[in-house]
Amino acid sequence: MSRIAAIQKQIDMALEKQTRPLDRRTAYIHTYGVAQACALLAKRREQERFWRLSLELGMPV
C-alpha cells in the first residue's frame, strides 16, 4: 500500500466514525481544504513534489 493510500484510509476511517452527517461533511470539507491550502503554498514555494502529491490525492490546485 502506498503512503498516500495509507493516509487516505486512516482519514476515511476517522471521518466515518462521525455519527452526525453534518459533522462528517464539515470534517471532509475542512480536511481537503487544508490539503488544498498546503498544496497551494507548496506550489508557491516551487516545491513540485508536494504539488504533485496533491494532484495524486485528487485535489484541484
Secondary structure, 3 states (H helix, E strand, C coil): CCHHHHHHHHHHHHHHCCCCHHHHHHHHHHHHHHHHHHHHHHHHCCCHHHHHHHHHCCCCC
